[in-house]
Amino acid sequence: MKILTADEMRALEKRADASGVSYHDMMERAGLAVAQAIRAARDAKEHPRVAVLVGPGNNGGDGLVAARHLAKWGYQVAVYLAKARPPDDENLALAAQAGAHIVVGDNDAKLALFRRMVAECDIFVDALLGTGVSRPIEGRFRDILLLAAEQVALRKGTAPRFGNFGGVAWPKEPPEPAPSAAPYIVAVDLPSGLNADTGALDPAALPADLTVTFAFPKRGHFLFPGAGVVGRLAVADIGIRDEWAADIPLTLMTPKWVAERLPRRPLDAHKGTFGRALIVAGSVNYTGAAGLAAAAAVRVGAGLVTLCAGASVRPVVAGLSPEITYLVLPEEVGVLSEAGAPLVLQEVPRAEALLVGPGLGQDDTTRRLVWAVLGLGAARRTRIGFTEREESPPPPPPCPIVIDADGLNALAGLEDWQERVAAPCILTPHPGEMARLLRCSTAEVQADRIGVATRVAQHWGKVVILKGAHTVVAMPDGAAFVCPFANPALATAGTGDVLAGILVGLLAQGMTPPDAAVAGVYVHALAGELAARRTGPSGLAAGDLLAHIPAAVARLRGLVVSAA
């Protein structure tokens, strides 16, 4: 599923109109979709009260169509016009004919009627601005949204439920008009005040429980701070064909896409079928990183996992996962020594994938080991007797590589590293590591996550995973994917090491770096969702993810089986 900017969405609406799906048709479908989503959340037999805040544009028109359908289905609906609409507005007339009570905001100078509406409603529909936000909300609209937020906050306490709605009695009284919980808030397309392209959020924006968007999600749904007020996101069909968006570069990861690309598991397989993952990781202070990465590669299905680590790391990891094999490398005071590089390079030709970085530390000798393993070591001059000769640097590894954590930090110390790393790569920076690679601030990275990831992937010619809430995976050809999950439970040390292990495990099984990057991010996020069902949003440890990786993969494989 593609993710659009506001301009891209307008262009598709224009194309749909030219093809015979009129703007009127699209509005009818959009409003009906909002009403259906509300009905799914709160059945009409409970006689819920619905307040619809209607703006002056198309977003308001969608809200009026929703109000009409809800009124026909037996909901008690009141529409608040933040600004008077034209007297010949067909959608307004139809909503009134269906039984919706219309309140004209121009006649409510002190917002007393609006206050009562928000205080009494069970469901509040925000159809004020939608994708039309391009500057700060001011004046009357700002006052309306801030008042709505104030009333919602009061409703979370013990605000009284009034017996009538703006001076007009409700058709049906609930049996017990006791203090009520906050209303269920539904945003039409986007919460008013959320920038569809950047995720910037106006201070007056009202957080939604459910956002119903149309045809395709928008970038702002997945960019913070705006993503934090979207609530549950539903995407409704309004008659715009998927193929019309084929050239849009940004895609939302879906379970079906991932399931169709997971490695096959034939019945006559053996461990060699699923490849060997070679992992260079760990130091005396970061033994867990190596263990988590190696165990994740096992759990995602790699046939054989070999951990290249020092003697100080091996006994700790062996207790975590006895399935792992080892290549013990020389250490200097608990960190890997540059002298271990030739040993790793001897093993690389027998591996299908290589991971470099988790928990290595940033000592000089370890950085030189990373450079040598990646084929970045400088030529050396050696003396034999009275003769001096120059030795060429080692060739780059022939297999695909995941460069993570301190592997990335080692690259940040080199000029033009992106041109010198020749093997197919997946780079996995978090925002701080990306900032070091770009020599900018973390805030600059976070301010334009999709743009930064897309530009550097093209410039570096590498697959780039910019980690964080709604992780971005960018490709060298300009395409990019956004993960649908934003899970605070994963904001804990070690979860990135688990992701790195999943990635190298998928590469070992024959996936290409672009497919492995998207599938690995999705599997990791889904495992986090499954684990967080037990722990909640806090307290999840990175090791908790390991047992949920096979369950996440099995759930995805089940999609393919059920579709067959």
Steps between C-alpha positions, in 0.01 A plus 500: 500500500644836396543799730424836342565869543208742485596605146524139385154434643354803325652383171339157537163654585527709185583190295206312654265787415623501140448124477137517608519476882382850579594708802140460611532121478824503698345716771200267524727199543722682750213609719339157490834344602524730801145413604568127459814529713299674771229236485765230541627682810162584659178330394190715442282286729676671791360834372836677515520875455729611218636853468647580157729801473478615137749729331452708186676273249485148363587353838187659637305356207622151593380565855154604378464182296599297807248693711221421252568126504530487878170685542331255263634211706344630820788692656426829671702739286577869539711689247698808600591724205824673599436733209175544309484296182329619178119496523482260205733245661336170408680294764387737775138484383507119479648469850223719639235302311638178651441638849835656594466810717695789342670764715645798311814616673454858384201513737708368791736790566613378845508130398248414772310264270821334383611451860175320581532279191845380595397460865206275409604297196614137500683534169670813370584524128775742400426604138640849531816523288645166383792532256443873461735599783804692375536772765425543871134478597379837621187691592164330527620155390773503764250599770267218395770232512642618831153502653441147372826387660404667827163325509654163414744544789213580734310195379788281604420609853147541634346757268116486516295372209234755417142406417478688170721592208556870444153583627342234273387184678655171387238275334585219741637525848747238622368304799761639738628848414791457739847653458649356181841417368669712235340481155637270233675736258501426127713710263402529135811445283734655760454660841458873435838665548710204381712580195444226245855518364726567798319374809527846654226553756319820585465561875123515457474154338255260663637143545282233340414148606435407137605668177320401180707601198416454135656293218852503650661601828692826507858560612389699801323194641843343563717799590522632855377696680187474287502121494439509873148643460373279216377216719395193302531563127242367253538542123177517300449433129349800319540377142865589431682209338811362664686481169473877458740534795751246368768766445471643853837416665380456859327178607344383824621155603220245501497145638402360160798661328736359761337155505538458126876559521600292803743217421341169409544206737502184285430165666831351387705786641815468711693765689701588192178584320445796728851637489775603736493835676835639615481760779786721619380642830553546869757622751553455871265789581232404243470124506121511479499674162687211341276241662177673402607543137617141465193354671270710279668365187432148628139580587423649159610179330867515398645152461828572679611802701866563574594772745843655453580633847762509770551243773342739753170490308468133414401352840231762553341444158528121522269504799244704309489293183686168480424466128757767407845402370811713555807643343703630795695811411795665675421777748679797649369580848158355427445646150562337164844555356583595144701177486174306477406641159682233294323226697160652421589548134596133473148405613307748286511294177318219685219729618189625323477821706709709737402727790754744643453728795280413800679568828851532351586825676692786343861424588755578230608141453139387458428776248798381296364145516165625363672690220705195404201262504303740278789532255583854611842437649778718362789348307793410725872510448682198644875434523655158428872519575629800303201497262187711551175425318143625498218262583156564348205534736278193532222468242143578609286209619317327214174454696240761602578686822299654781691788659357592839581697815876529550556384144329823394697699755819363346384617156427848632873547555588444134473732201315366195422169669176474304696476176748251639257245647445292189284212624118519507417651837224571745584789733296522820555839671285638776460881476813568706714271284355653185592844633858385553519359149365823354681726749182682587272509805257231606224763494569563130465129428177470696352809335499328159530126558359388166690762304832433675477122462398523134773747405786315670396160364517641150823689564674208671358231271406289804181376667447722804281419801439813706378352827243648735123524527367425148842383380590609147669262254646684200640348180775619264243544220302759697224271623427491873281307743349606832429257782141527628602432861605753763548308823651667809565155647787464250671815629748306709861389469567198282197504272716638219738204544204267458404678177855468368495126570166460322638681196813288467292186558268590212793586274659164580183332375539664160290816524626805314608796713193714407254220575684389813506858633123548465411150619746518789363830626143370479576168673688682775213745552237226497699300755506815712122532475455137605743536791344828616162331539650336807720779633309811401678813375778485760716229646559300183861375481669444167539132579120472524482552124692184418224254582251707298700511176392149387140584591514819293643314202243220536218752511625659178546162328142420594383788281654336195355158588151639557510689171607194300 
